Amino acid sequence: MLSRHVFRWVATVIGATALVFGGMAGGTAVAAPAPAVLGGGSGIVIDDELVCSITTIGHDNAGRLVGLTAGHCGRVGSTVVPEYKPDSGVVGTFVAANYDLDYAVIQFDPAKVVPVNRVGNVTITHVGPPAAFPQIGCKEGRTTGNTCGVVWGDLMQTQETWTQACVVEGDSGSPLVVGTTLVAMVNAYFLYPCIGPEIGTNFDLIMHHMNGSGGPGAGFRPI
């Protein structure tokens, strides 16, 4: 399986390029930018260098506006800028991370973010149990957009979902859905991008861990 460190290195290159092009537009700001519209599948730039995708966005039990992404995309304290709207500046911060399950919780500024449940061709209405063969799983990511493939299930008995959906670097954190049910998060691929199976942590496991922590993300409900 591709190393998480390789995902991080390539994401750094992509993120730096995105910021260079994003910063080429001239002019002087005369008003605060409109809030960024973000949801599961939106691209984000972390710490001005890494590019990943949001898994989903919603509220936790404390009423915080939170979202999730892959844990290897940053660390607690990492800053988040919308890739498509860099003039928004920092709209969120990593407030929790678990590197065993490879997920992180982002707390967003509700004054700077409009949360949505649909990005591209993926709509998230609720979260559910892991998918199984031969269901079809679809993901929405900032690099490869909407791709679908057969669900192979948990091939290694590691509480991860393997699918044939195409993913490459930058898709880390993307939502994997069956219909409109969020079932897993994209974390890596096996051997070759878009050829080797996609591998992602089951979302019910992430929910269980967040709820057990009692911290940011506990009681998460998608928009």
C-alpha positions in Angstrom: 0.0 0.0 0.0 1.3 3.5 -0.8 2.9 5.1 2.3 1.0 7.9 4.1 4.3 9.8 3.9 4.3 9.6 0.1 0.7 10.9 0.1 1.9 13.8 2.3 4.9 14.6 0.1 3.0 14.7 -3.1 0.2 16.7 -1.5 2.8 19.3 -0.4 3.9 19.8 -4.1 0.2 20.1 -5.2 -0.6 22.5 -2.4 2.4 24.7 -3.1 1.4 24.9 -6.8 -2.2 25.8 -5.9 -1.0 28.6 -3.7 1.3 30.0 -6.3 -1.4 30.2 -8.9 -4.0 31.3 -6.4 -1.8 34.2 -5.3 -1.1 35.5 -8.8 -4.3 37.5 -9.0 -3.6 41.2 -8.3 -5.7 44.0 -6.8 -6.5 45.3 -3.4 -9.3 43.9 -1.3 -12.0 46.4 -0.6 -14.3 44.2 1.4 -14.3 41.0 3.4 -14.7 38.0 1.0 -18.0 36.1 0.9 -18.0 32.9 3.0 -16.6 29.8 1.3 -19.0 27.1 0.4 -17.6 23.8 1.6 -18.7 20.2 1.9 -17.6 16.6 1.5 -15.3 16.5 -1.5 -14.1 20.2 -1.4 -10.4 20.8 -1.7 -8.5 22.4 1.2 -5.0 23.7 1.6 -3.4 22.8 5.0 -0.6 24.8 6.5 -0.1 26.6 3.1 1.4 23.5 1.6 -0.7 20.3 1.7 -3.8 19.7 -0.4 -6.5 17.2 0.7 -10.3 16.8 0.5 -13.0 17.3 3.1 -14.9 14.1 4.1 -18.0 15.8 5.4 -19.1 18.8 7.3 -21.7 19.4 10.0 -22.1 20.0 13.8 -21.1 18.1 16.9 -22.8 17.9 20.3 -21.2 21.2 21.4 -22.7 23.0 18.4 -19.3 23.5 16.7 -19.2 23.6 12.9 -16.8 20.8 12.2 -15.5 18.7 9.3 -13.3 15.7 8.8 -10.4 14.8 6.6 -7.5 12.3 6.5 -5.2 12.4 9.6 -2.1 12.4 7.5 -3.0 15.7 6.0 -2.1 17.7 9.1 -1.8 17.9 12.8 -3.6 19.6 15.7 -3.2 23.3 15.1 -2.9 23.0 11.3 -4.6 25.8 9.4 -7.2 25.3 6.6 -7.8 27.5 3.6 -10.3 26.7 0.8 -8.4 25.7 -2.3 -10.9 27.3 -4.7 -11.2 30.5 -2.7 -7.8 31.3 -1.1 -8.8 34.9 -0.6 -11.0 33.7 2.2 -7.9 33.1 4.3 -7.9 30.6 7.2 -11.4 29.3 7.7 -10.7 26.4 10.0 -8.1 24.7 12.2 -7.3 21.0 13.0 -8.6 20.5 16.6 -8.2 16.7 16.9 -6.4 13.9 15.0 -6.0 10.1 15.3 -3.2 8.7 13.2 -4.1 5.0 13.9 -7.5 5.5 12.2 -6.0 8.3 10.0 -8.7 10.9 10.5 -8.7 14.5 11.7 -11.4 16.9 12.9 -11.4 20.5 11.6 -13.3 23.2 13.5 -14.6 25.8 11.0 -15.4 29.5 11.5 -19.2 29.7 10.9 -18.7 33.3 9.8 -16.4 32.2 7.0 -18.0 28.9 5.8 -21.3 28.0 4.3 -21.6 24.2 4.9 -23.3 22.1 2.2 -24.2 18.4 1.9 -23.6 18.2 -1.9 -20.3 18.7 -3.8 -20.1 17.6 -7.4 -22.0 14.4 -7.8 -22.0 13.3 -4.2 -24.7 14.1 -1.7 -24.4 13.1 2.0 -27.6 12.8 4.0 -26.5 10.5 6.8 -23.7 8.2 7.9 -24.0 4.4 8.0 -22.3 1.0 8.4 -19.6 -0.2 6.1 -20.4 -1.2 2.6 -20.0 -4.7 1.3 -19.4 -6.6 -2.0 -21.0 -6.2 -4.5 -22.3 -2.7 -3.7 -21.0 0.3 -5.7 -19.2 3.0 -3.8 -18.6 6.5 -5.1 -16.3 9.2 -3.9 -15.9 12.9 -4.6 -12.3 14.3 -4.4 -10.5 17.5 -5.3 -8.1 15.7 -7.7 -10.1 13.1 -9.6 -13.7 14.4 -8.9 -16.4 11.8 -8.9 -15.4 8.2 -9.4 -17.2 4.9 -8.5 -16.3 1.3 -8.3 -17.3 -2.0 -6.8 -16.9 -2.5 -3.1 -14.5 -5.3 -2.2 -15.2 -5.0 1.6 -12.7 -5.3 4.4 -10.0 -7.5 2.7 -7.5 -7.3 5.5 -9.9 -7.4 8.4 -8.6 -4.0 9.5 -11.9 -2.2 9.6 -11.2 -0.5 6.3 -13.2 -0.5 3.2 -11.5 -1.4 -0.1 -13.2 -0.3 -3.4 -12.3 0.0 -7.0 -13.0 3.8 -7.1 -10.2 5.8 -8.7 -8.1 7.9 -6.2 -4.8 9.7 -6.4 -2.9 12.2 -4.2 -5.0 15.1 -3.1 -8.1 12.8 -2.8 -7.1 11.9 0.7 -10.1 12.5 3.0 -12.7 12.3 0.3 -16.1 10.9 1.2 -17.0 7.4 0.0 -20.7 6.9 -0.2 -23.3 4.3 -1.2 -26.2 6.3 -2.5 -26.3 9.3 -0.1 -24.9 7.3 2.9 -21.4 8.1 4.0 -19.7 4.8 4.7 -15.9 5.5 4.7 -13.1 8.0 4.2 -10.5 7.8 1.4 -7.0 7.3 3.0 -4.8 5.6 0.4 -4.6 3.3 -2.6 -2.9 -0.1 -3.0 0.1 -0.2 -5.3 -1.0 2.0 -8.3 -3.3 5.1 -8.4 -6.7 4.4 -10.1 -5.7 0.8 -10.7 -5.0 -0.6 -7.3 -8.0 -0.6 -4.9 -8.8 2.5 -2.8 -8.5 1.9 0.9 -10.4 4.0 3.6 -11.3 3.9 7.2 -14.9 2.9 7.9 -16.9 6.0 9.0 -18.8 4.2 11.8 -15.4 3.4 13.4 -14.4 7.1 13.2 -17.8 8.1 14.7 -17.3 5.5 17.5 -13.9 6.9 18.3 -15.0 10.6 18.2 -18.0 9.8 20.4 -15.8 8.0 22.9 -13.3 10.8 23.1 -16.0 13.3 24.1 -14.1 16.1 22.4 -14.4 17.9 19.1 -16.6 15.8 16.7 -18.4 13.9 19.3 -22.1 13.5 18.3 -21.3 14.6 14.8 -24.3 15.1 12.5 -23.7 16.0 8.8 -25.5 19.0 7.3 
